[in-house]
């Protein structure tokens, strides 16, 4: 099938690479090492893989796409650049459907999905958030290649942060294989690492309460205070110390050191 174009072709390949953050694997071997991580974590998936659709975000030159296609499962390859979408469609890979669309605007099938992609640094957070918003019952696995420093943030290398606090009741974030910048063309400005996202089997906050929970964590971080006691005082004004202690958290604990259990307990204790 011919891809449906999402935008006019870029004026040049160099312009497209710059605007879309395109840095592709130089070798098929490196692409296979990356894509193999998808099945390495599939033992933790609930149910059967036969019911799960694999979606590749940013198929680009198709090295990862071909590695995934060799596994013999149906694949939806999403590519925003019409040039690469046309080339990949012409390959006629078995069980691969190519869609020329911006993933952020794509209407995904209503079924369990696992996602994989070499994501552009500039839009990696937006794409990750879109995937998480699918919910832990639908987004059952994600394997993304991102800037190594960014993966460190998601895996808590430098302490907690708002993004993780807002999503960790439903998902875990772990680091996977790292890749040197020299394994890509053109060479990006930083080395990369794999981010593996899995849904928790027992979420600490019900998914239906996500909006209220994320609003609560936003309020705490927006105070700019270092400790949870001081942050709670800014938010509640009265009864903040009792509120924090009733959640089993010490007022002197730093906001960045709170665990996912601490955040869930604070949310439940919030008057």
N, C-alpha and C positions, 0 to 999 in steps of 0.2 A: 504494500500500500504506500502511497506517496505521503510524505509528512505534510502536515498543515502548518504553514508558516506563521510564526508569532510576530515577526517583525521583518522589516526590509533587510536585505543582505548588507553586511558591513562594507564600508568603502574599501577596506583592505584587510588582509589577514592580521597584520600587525595592530591595526585599530581594534579589531575584534578581540584579539588576545588581551590587549590592555584594558578595554572596557568591560570585558566579561571575565577577566581573571583566568584565562586559559593557560594552564601549565600541565601538559600531558606526560604520561610515563614514556620514557625513551625506549624501554624494552618490554617485550611480552612477559619475560620472566618476573620483572618487578610488579607488573600488573597482576599476575597470577598470585604472587605472594600476598598482595593486598586483598584480592578478591577471595582467596582461600579462608580468610578470617571470618567470612560470613557463615560458612559451614562449620568452622571451628567452634562457634558458640551456639550452634543450632540445637545442641542437646538440651539446652535450657529452655527451649521454646515449648509452650503448651500446645498440645494437640499435634496434628499431622502437618508436615510441610506441604502436602498435597493441597491443603486448604489455604495456603499462604501465597500471596502474589509478591514476587520480587520486583522492586522498582529501583532502577539506577538513575540517580540525579546527575546530570551533566555528563552524558555519554561521550561527548567530544570525538576524539579520533577512533574510539571503539576498542581500544586495547582491553580495558576492563570488561566491556560488553562481550567481547569474544570469549574471554575467560569464563564469564558467567554462563554464556550460551552453551559452552562445552559440557556443563553439568546436566544439560537436558531438561531444565525446568523453564516454564514460561517466564518471560522477562518483559517488563515495560521499560524501555529506554527513553528517558526524557532529555531533550537537548534544545536549548534556547536558540542556538546559532543555526540558521537555515542551511548554511554551507555544509556543516558537519552532519546535520540531520539527513540531508539528501545523500551524502556519501555513505552514511551508515545504512540507510534504506536500500541503497543499490547493492549492498553486500548480501541481502536476502538471507540473513542468518535465521536458522530454524527456531521457531517458537519465540521470536523477538519482535515486538511491536515498537516501532520508533514514533515518538511524538515530538514534533517541533513546537515546544511551548515553554513558557517560563514556569518552573515548578511552583513558584509562589502563587500562581493563578490557576494551576491545573486542578480540575475536578477529578479526584481520585476515586477508584471503584470502592464500593461499600463492602469491603471484605478485609480480613487480616492482611497486613502488609509488613514486609521487611524491606529496609531501604539500605542502599549502599551508594557511595559517590565520592569522587575526588572534588571536594567543594571549593569554590572560589573564596579566597580569604575575605574579600570585601563584603560578601553576602552570607557567609557561613552561619552567623548567629540567626539571621532571619530564617534561613532554611531549616536550621535545627529547631527553632521555636515552632515553625509550621508543622514539623513532624511530630513534635511532642504534643501539640494541640489535638492531634488525632485521637489521643487517649490511649491508655495502656492496654485496653482490650482490642484495639485496632492496630496500633503501632507496636508490633511485637519484637522488633529488633532493628537496630541501625548501626551501620559500620561506615564511618565517615573519615576521610583524610583531610586534615586541617593543619594550620600553622602549629608547630610544636608548643609554643608559648600559650596559645589558646587552649590546647588540650590540657596543659598544666592547670589552667584556671578551672576548667570543667572537672578535673579530677581532684581538686582541692590541694594542689601543691603549695599554694600560698594562703591557705585558710579559706573560710567560707566567703560567699558573695551572694548578692541578691538573686542572680539567675539560678544558681544551684539551690538556694533556699526555697525558691518558688517551684522547683520541679522535682526535687529529690524525694518527696513523699511518694511519688509514683514511678520514678526511674532511678537506675544506677548509672554512673558514668565511670568508665574504666579506660585506661590507656592500652593501646595495642601496639603493633609494629611501628617502628619509626623508619623514615626514609630521608636520605640526604637530599638536599636541594638539587644536587648534580644528577639525580635520577630522573629529572624532568626537563622538558623542552617547551618553551624557553625556561631558563633557570629562574625559579622564583627568588624572592628576596630573603626567604627563611627556610629552614628545614621543616619537615612535616612529621606528623605522627597520627596514628589511627585513634579515633575516639569510638569506643564501643558503648552503645546505649541499650540497656535492657529494661523491660518493665519489672517492677517488683511484684512478687507473687502475693504479698500481703501489704498493700499500701497503708501508710500510717494515717492518711486522711482520705475519706471517700472522694471519688472523682467528682461527684455532684456538688461538692463544697469547694471546688477548685477556685472559683472566682472570689469567694469570700476569703479563703486562705491566702491567695496571692495578694489581695488588697491589704490584708493584715501585715504580711511580711514587707510589702512596699512601704507601709506607714512606719514600720520600725526602722528600716534602712534610711528612709527619707529624713529622719531626725539628725543623722550624721553623728550620733553619739557612739562612743567606743564600747560602753558596757550596756547590757540589756536592762539593768536597773535605771540608768539615766535615760535610755531610749523609751522605756515604759513610762517614766515620769512625764516625758514630753507628750506622749500619746494620750495617757489616761488622766494626767494631772493629779488625781487623787486615787489612793489605794494601789499605787503601782508596786510598792514593795511586797504587799500581800499577794498581789496577782502573780508576780514572778515566783515567789516562794511556793505558792500553791501548785505551780507547774513543776516543782522539783528542781528549779534552776536558781542558782545564786545570783543576786543582783550585780555582783562584781564580775560575773562572767562576761568576756568580750563577745560582742555580737558575731564576729567572724569565727569564733570558736564553737558556736552552738551546733549541735548535731541535728540530724533530721528528726530524731526522737524529741529533742528539746523544742524544736519549732512546732511539732505536732502537739506537744503538751501545752505550750504557750497558747496556741490557737484554741485548744479546747477550754483553757482556763480564761480566755479573753471574755470580760464581762459584756 
